């Protein structure tokens, strides 16, 4: 096996939640008299600092905006599902002795609510959430915190994510990285920018992951190495 520990991002990697984030931002901004289309929200709010988003839209408190978005997300996640085969791949990893950890910038309170709904209580050895670190991805601290919890070295692990922050955090921590790049994410990300981060692997379907990890196949496609 190539790795001993698999680190998974949550939003956009295990759960197709990027549209849910857009709706939550729209609802929060409407509460402040700001009406934006989904496209405008993606351009103005996604992958940006809360303070900058709040300032751009005349909202005095970044924390107030963040909490409003989180409330919207909690409601939206009532109907959330996993990407096809995401759970099967996690189970496959664990069945072959690999450790798994969740490394997310979402608050623990929200993750702790969502995990049971998605039947992921036993899917991870550790969950590293926003509350557990002083610095969030792309800083390496969340990845390094997960490695310390798992008692693994960076060369033994791979960070799996769909965003620039995920890939840069993994690279800064010294792990291998794999970028999830399904076509439906083209609404939310600039693919050229993501590829420019230099991920070690790119995949478009979770079915590709066992081969990337050096595990027996699930009878599905091979991963693509850059």
C-alpha positions in Angstrom: 0.0 0.0 0.0 1.2 3.5 -0.8 -0.2 5.2 2.3 -1.1 4.4 5.9 -3.5 7.3 6.4 -6.1 9.0 4.2 -7.2 12.5 5.1 -10.5 13.6 3.6 -11.9 17.1 3.2 -15.7 17.2 3.8 -17.5 19.9 1.8 -17.3 19.2 -1.9 -15.2 16.1 -1.4 -17.4 13.6 0.4 -20.7 15.6 0.2 -21.9 17.6 -2.9 -22.5 20.6 -0.7 -21.2 23.5 -2.7 -24.8 24.3 -3.9 -25.9 24.2 -0.3 -23.3 26.8 0.6 -24.5 29.0 -2.2 -28.1 28.8 -0.9 -27.0 29.5 2.7 -25.0 32.6 1.6 -28.1 33.8 -0.4 -30.4 33.4 2.6 -27.9 35.1 5.0 -27.4 38.0 2.6 -31.1 38.5 2.0 -31.4 39.0 5.8 -29.2 42.0 5.3 -31.1 43.3 2.3 -28.7 41.9 -0.3 -30.1 39.8 -3.1 -27.6 37.9 -5.2 -27.9 35.2 -7.8 -26.1 31.9 -7.3 -23.4 33.0 -9.8 -22.9 36.3 -8.0 -22.7 34.5 -4.6 -20.0 32.1 -5.9 -18.0 35.0 -7.3 -18.4 37.3 -4.3 -18.4 34.9 -1.4 -16.8 31.5 -2.1 -13.3 30.8 -0.8 -13.0 34.3 0.7 -12.4 35.6 4.2 -15.6 36.3 6.2 -14.5 39.8 7.0 -14.0 40.7 3.4 -17.3 39.3 2.3 -19.1 41.1 5.1 -17.4 44.4 4.3 -18.1 44.1 0.6 -21.9 43.8 1.4 -22.1 46.4 4.1 -22.5 44.0 7.0 -20.8 45.3 10.1 -20.2 41.9 11.8 -18.3 39.1 10.0 -19.3 36.8 12.9 -23.0 37.6 12.4 -22.7 36.7 8.7 -20.8 33.5 9.5 -23.4 32.4 12.0 -26.3 33.2 9.6 -24.6 31.1 6.9 -24.0 28.3 9.3 -27.7 28.3 10.4 -28.7 28.0 6.7 -26.3 25.2 6.2 -27.6 23.2 9.1 -31.1 23.4 7.6 -29.8 22.6 4.1 -27.8 19.6 5.4 -31.1 17.9 6.5 -31.3 16.6 3.0 -27.6 16.2 2.3 -26.2 13.0 0.8 -22.8 11.6 0.1 -21.2 11.4 -3.3 -21.8 8.0 -4.8 -19.2 5.5 -3.6 -17.7 7.9 -1.0 -18.7 5.7 1.9 -17.8 2.5 0.1 -14.3 3.9 -0.5 -13.9 4.9 3.2 -15.0 1.4 4.2 -12.6 -0.2 1.7 -9.7 1.8 3.2 -10.5 0.8 6.7 -11.1 -2.8 5.8 -7.5 -2.9 4.4 -6.0 -1.4 7.6 -5.7 2.3 6.5 -6.5 5.0 9.0 -8.9 7.7 8.0 -9.4 11.2 9.3 -11.8 14.1 8.4 -10.0 17.4 8.0 -12.5 20.2 7.5 -12.8 24.0 8.1 -16.4 23.6 9.1 -17.2 24.1 12.8 -17.4 21.0 15.0 -21.0 21.8 16.1 -22.1 21.5 12.5 -20.0 18.5 11.7 -21.3 16.7 14.8 -24.9 17.3 13.7 -24.3 16.1 10.1 -22.1 13.0 10.7 -25.0 10.9 12.2 -27.4 12.0 9.4 -24.9 10.6 6.9 -24.2 7.5 8.9 -20.5 8.4 9.2 -20.1 7.9 13.0 -17.6 5.1 12.5 -16.0 6.3 9.3 -13.0 8.2 10.8 -10.4 7.6 13.4 -10.4 11.4 14.1 -12.2 14.5 12.9 -10.3 17.7 12.8 -12.7 20.7 12.6 -12.3 24.5 12.6 -12.5 24.6 16.4 -9.5 22.3 16.8 -6.9 24.6 15.2 -5.7 28.2 15.3 -5.1 28.3 11.5 -7.3 26.8 8.8 -6.5 25.4 5.4 -4.4 26.3 3.4 -2.3 26.6 6.5 -0.8 23.1 7.2 -1.9 23.1 10.9 -5.2 21.1 10.3 -3.3 18.4 8.3 -0.4 18.3 10.8 -2.9 18.0 13.7 -4.6 15.0 12.0 -1.2 13.4 11.4 -0.3 13.9 15.1 -3.6 12.3 16.2 -3.0 9.3 13.9 0.6 9.1 14.9 1.7 9.2 11.2 4.4 11.0 9.3 3.6 13.2 6.3 5.0 10.7 3.8 2.6 8.0 5.1 -0.5 10.1 4.3 -2.4 11.7 1.4 -4.8 14.7 1.6 -8.0 14.4 -0.5 -9.8 17.5 -1.3 -11.6 19.6 -4.0 -10.2 23.1 -3.3 -7.0 25.1 -3.6 -6.9 25.3 0.2 -7.0 21.5 0.6 -4.1 20.9 -1.9 -2.0 23.7 -0.5 -2.5 22.5 3.1 -1.5 19.0 2.2 1.6 20.1 0.3 2.7 22.5 3.1 2.3 19.7 5.6 4.4 17.3 3.4 1.7 14.8 2.4 0.7 13.6 -1.0 -2.4 15.3 -2.4 -5.3 14.3 -4.6 -7.6 16.8 -6.2 -11.3 15.9 -6.7 -12.3 17.6 -10.0 -15.8 16.5 -11.1 -17.4 18.4 -14.0 -20.2 19.8 -11.8 -17.6 21.7 -9.8 -16.8 23.9 -12.8 -19.5 26.3 -11.5 -17.6 26.8 -8.3 -13.9 26.5 -9.1 -11.5 27.6 -11.8 -10.1 24.3 -12.8 -6.9 25.9 -14.3 -6.3 27.5 -10.9 -6.8 24.3 -9.1 -4.4 22.3 -11.3 -1.8 25.1 -10.9 -1.6 24.2 -7.2 0.3 21.1 -8.3 -1.7 18.2 -6.8 0.0 14.8 -7.1 -3.2 13.2 -8.5 -6.4 14.3 -10.0 -9.6 12.2 -10.0 -13.2 12.8 -11.1 -14.9 9.9 -9.5 -14.4 8.3 -6.0 -14.3 4.9 -7.8 -10.7 5.8 -8.8 -9.4 6.1 -5.3 -8.6 2.5 -4.3 -6.1 2.2 -7.2 -4.5 5.5 -6.2 -4.1 4.3 -2.6 -2.5 1.0 -3.8 -5.6 -1.0 -2.6 -7.3 -3.8 -4.5 -9.8 -2.5 -7.0 -13.5 -2.2 -6.6 -13.7 -3.2 -10.2 -13.6 0.4 -11.3 -11.5 3.0 -13.1 -7.9 3.8 -12.4 -6.8 7.2 -11.0 -5.0 9.7 -13.2 -1.5 10.7 -12.1 -0.2 14.1 -13.2 
